[in-house]
């Protein structure tokens, strides 16, 4: 009885030490200045999320859509949308806006043929 209890505690101790070591290693990788994880992954994550909120940009939005003709017609009727440019993909367009970028974002996101709108360049990765 006592030997089995001691054997269990002896087996738990290396697992606890291994867990503490791995947590410390992960913490050291993320906190260290100039670390690859911090400079590449964290910055790209922040860049991806900053592209979803309205703010100052170069006046160009990335739009994933279902109908380029309807998007082009919208550019002719809405004063803050200057131009619609096709990309190398059939369902992605670049929309140039001026002035009220927030209103253009709201307008585009509310349209039935628009699936996704973001400002800046998007960075996609799994997390």
C-alpha positions in Angstrom: 0.0 0.0 0.0 2.7 2.5 1.0 4.9 1.4 -1.9 2.2 2.0 -4.5 1.6 5.5 -3.1 5.3 6.2 -3.2 5.6 4.8 -6.7 2.8 7.1 -7.9 4.4 10.2 -6.3 7.8 9.2 -7.9 6.1 9.0 -11.3 4.3 12.4 -10.9 7.5 14.3 -10.0 9.2 14.0 -13.4 6.0 14.9 -15.2 5.6 18.1 -13.0 9.2 19.1 -13.7 8.8 18.5 -17.4 5.6 20.6 -17.4 7.3 23.5 -15.5 10.3 23.3 -17.9 8.1 23.5 -21.0 6.1 26.4 -19.6 9.3 28.2 -18.8 10.7 27.5 -22.3 7.6 28.8 -24.0 7.6 31.9 -21.8 11.2 32.5 -22.6 10.7 32.2 -26.3 7.8 34.7 -26.3 9.3 37.3 -24.0 12.9 37.5 -25.3 13.5 40.5 -27.5 14.1 39.7 -31.1 12.6 36.2 -30.8 11.3 34.7 -34.0 8.0 33.9 -32.5 7.5 37.4 -31.2 8.7 39.2 -34.3 7.0 37.0 -36.9 3.9 35.4 -35.5 2.7 38.0 -33.0 3.2 40.9 -35.5 1.4 39.1 -38.3 -1.5 38.2 -35.9 -1.8 41.9 -34.9 -1.6 43.0 -38.5 -4.4 40.6 -39.4 -6.6 41.9 -36.7 -5.8 45.6 -37.4 -6.9 45.1 -40.9 -10.5 44.4 -39.7 -11.1 47.6 -37.8 -11.6 51.0 -39.5 -8.8 53.5 -39.2 -6.2 55.3 -41.3 -5.0 53.4 -44.3 -3.8 54.0 -47.8 -7.4 54.4 -48.9 -7.6 50.9 -50.4 -9.9 48.2 -49.2 -9.7 44.5 -50.0 -13.2 43.1 -50.8 -14.1 39.4 -51.3 -17.3 39.5 -53.4 -19.7 37.5 -55.5 -20.5 40.1 -58.2 -17.9 42.4 -59.6 -20.4 44.2 -61.8 -22.5 45.2 -58.9 -19.5 46.4 -57.0 -18.5 48.5 -60.0 -22.0 50.0 -60.2 -21.8 50.9 -56.5 -18.5 52.7 -57.2 -20.3 54.9 -59.7 -23.1 55.8 -57.3 -21.4 56.2 -53.9 -19.2 59.3 -53.6 -16.6 57.9 -51.2 -15.8 54.9 -53.4 -13.5 56.1 -56.1 -12.6 53.0 -58.1 -12.8 49.2 -58.2 -9.8 47.2 -59.4 -9.8 43.5 -60.2 -7.1 41.3 -58.7 -5.6 38.1 -60.0 -8.4 36.2 -58.2 -12.0 36.3 -59.6 -13.7 37.0 -56.3 -11.3 39.6 -54.8 -11.3 43.3 -55.7 -9.4 46.3 -54.5 -11.7 49.3 -53.7 -10.2 52.8 -53.5 -11.9 55.1 -51.1 -11.5 58.6 -49.9 -12.7 60.5 -46.9 -15.2 58.4 -45.0 -13.5 55.0 -44.9 -15.6 53.9 -42.0 -18.8 54.7 -43.9 -17.5 52.8 -46.9 -16.6 49.8 -44.8 -20.1 49.8 -43.2 -21.8 50.1 -46.6 -19.7 47.4 -48.2 -20.1 45.0 -45.3 -23.9 45.4 -45.5 -24.2 44.4 -49.1 -25.5 40.9 -50.0 -22.8 40.3 -52.7 -19.9 41.2 -50.4 -18.5 38.4 -48.2 -15.6 40.1 -46.5 -14.0 43.6 -46.4 -10.7 44.5 -44.8 -8.2 47.4 -45.0 -4.5 47.0 -45.4 -3.0 43.7 -46.5 -4.3 40.6 -44.9 -2.2 37.9 -43.4 -3.9 34.5 -43.1 -2.6 31.8 -40.9 -4.1 29.1 -38.6 -4.2 29.7 -34.9 
